[in-house]
Amino acid sequence: MEDRARAAATAARAKSSDSDALRANYVTPGLAGEAIATIDDSRSFTPSIACRKTATMLEVLVQPSGTGDLTSVTVSRDRDLDGTIDSTSTIPVPVSGICSNGVVSCSPGTWEKCRFLRWNVDSAGALNLTAVDMPQLAACYCINASCGSNLAWANMPSLLRDLGGGMVGALTTADPRYGIAEAVIDGPSIRYAGALSSACSADAAVPQSRYRAAPAAIASDAAIASSASTVFKALEGSSIGTGTSQQYRHCTIKRQVSVVRPAPASIVSRTSGGYSTLQNGSAFDFLMGSPADNSLAGNSCTLFDFRMMLRVAGADRIRDARLAHYYADDWAQVRIDGQLVGSGPSNWTGTGLPPGTCETKDTFHRYPGLDLKPFLTDGDHEVWLRVAVAKGGEAFAQIHVDVDDSCQVLEQVVDGCSFIAADPQCRLDSELVDGVQTSLNGVATGLRPLEQTRLMGAPSCPTDLTRDYFTKDRKYRCTATSLAYPDTSRGAYIIDRSTETLLADRTLQADGSFSSSTQAFALPDRGSVPACEPICKTQAPKANSEAAPDGVVGSKQNQPTGVDTFYHACTSDNACPAGPGEEIVSACGCLDDFPEAVVMMQTVRMAGADMVCSAVAP
């Protein structure tokens, strides 16, 4: 059995081990309508995946000049794939450089007065060149004498592949029905065998190609197709399909912010009693009593009570509250919520008559400036002015309150996800934080929104508020029902009690009892396998002819010639299949060039960063 497996693996590797083998054994015959054989060559079949095919869909013939430029590039096409060349054209400009999607045309033999041209297919299907800026071209390099001698002839195969590849890319992008079966290089020409795929239609925009521009459309189209599919409905109705159902739950975490500017009277106000309220901006003076001269008439000693009710709705916004002034003829007490805070003309603490002669024949004044903030908490508070008058007299008390009516930010975080997040059957599927995708398909994206500053409040009360987030939009995936967990007790029994030479087992009998057994056990010899696939490393000299918007790379370097490095899989006899002109650097073996790769990537990264000027030297 092992010999058969090794033989099958060897045969499969021979037919699909690399791109050349895949192309020769499957891609080319498949598109060309030729026979494809099974791995062991015991059977073959002829696929029909192309409507039309031709031996020469596109042929490119080039002629380098003495300046190294391609002065003649002839393009021949079989546009309808009927086996006959039906259009031939010549590029109207010399080619000084080649890009993966276009060409560069300069003054012959130089890299001056260059024009940058990209391959394009017009509405009639004709292949042409369109002038573009160089950043719209990719992987450009120089081939004329300004970069080296004889570059075009020395690198003709790769030059033809790059030139023809740009044309093929433009053609297949314009009409995705076309497929390339094979490319053959013959001297200064390259020939592409092509085919039209089985998705044939008069319209080049086949339905499948639209997914490249709109990948999200695949999901909706798949849902429509599944609704009419008998296979899908069979799976959907199976125990696996119905045993586990999931539902998505959507919720948000929002930071609710409101900016208010309260009216001063909403913070503290006089609701009853007193005779006047004087307001100056955000300051109040509450007046009470009977201040007119001898407006109070008494007998030998008469008591008068004046009560004023103050309502406080924002004690934290009271900047200052004081008993500013009070006076009386003859005696007076000032109480707040029944607690004595001032009296005169002498100390009068009781609730009865004054402790001295009632008639004082004078009006006393007090300006205590007593702090009343500890008394004015949120709620209603009674200010009581109690006066004793002998014959004729008056009384007065003034409460001064200064409030803060500036803008106030009221903020709270409303978490509508806490209940769902606490459910053990729910897992976070996706999250958007202020429009930034922080989680997708249950995996953190590593993105986080920057701290934001937003303008809150009405125009009369604008306020800048800076927070790390304002809205989190979440979607949870919750399991509604699930299949019962399978019984793994037998597997656990085998694993726990078996050894390398003994296999233990326990089976369930019809009567519900268990039957245990043991038997000898041995794994076949697996043999040895190589520690790695042997590879070798080679290098070959190469002119640094790559081009950028600033010019040819080699012209900016002290040494315009570099090397290309290649890695080859070694043959079965451990030989290195080096290409023409390649020098073996490392012989066949288990090569580990990871440190070198890291250094090269870091060098490119730092070189790119160094190209940006961040400071100017003095």
ABEGO torsion letter per residue (X at the ends): XAAAAAAAAAAAAAAAABAAAAAAAAAAAAAAGBBBBBAAGABBBBBBABABBBABABBBBBBBBAAGBBABBBBBBBAAGAGBBABBBBBABBBABBBAAEBBBBBBGBBBGBBBBBBBBBAAGBBBBBBBBAAABBGBBBABAAAEBGAAAAAAAAAAAAAAAAAAAAAAAABAABBBABBBBBEABBBBBBBBBABBBABABBAAAAAAABAAAAAAAAAAAAAABAAAAAAAABAAAAABBBBBBBBBBBBBBBBBBBBAAAABBBABEEABBBBBEABBBBBBEBABBGABBBBABBBBBBBBBBBBABAAABABBBBABBBBOABBBBBBGGBBABBOABBBABABBBABBABAGBBBBBBAGBBAAAABBBEBBBBBBBBBBAABBBBBBBBBBBBBABBBBBBBBBBAAAAAAABAABBBABBBBGGBBABBGGBBAGBBBBBBBBBBEBAABBBBBBBABABBBBBBBBBABBBBBBBAAAAAAAAAABBAABBBBBBBBAAGBBBBBBBBBBBBBAEBBBABBBBBBBBBBBBBABBBAAEBAAAABABABBBBBBBBBBBAAGBBBBBBGBBBABBBEBBBAAAAAAAAAAAAAAAAAAABBABBBX
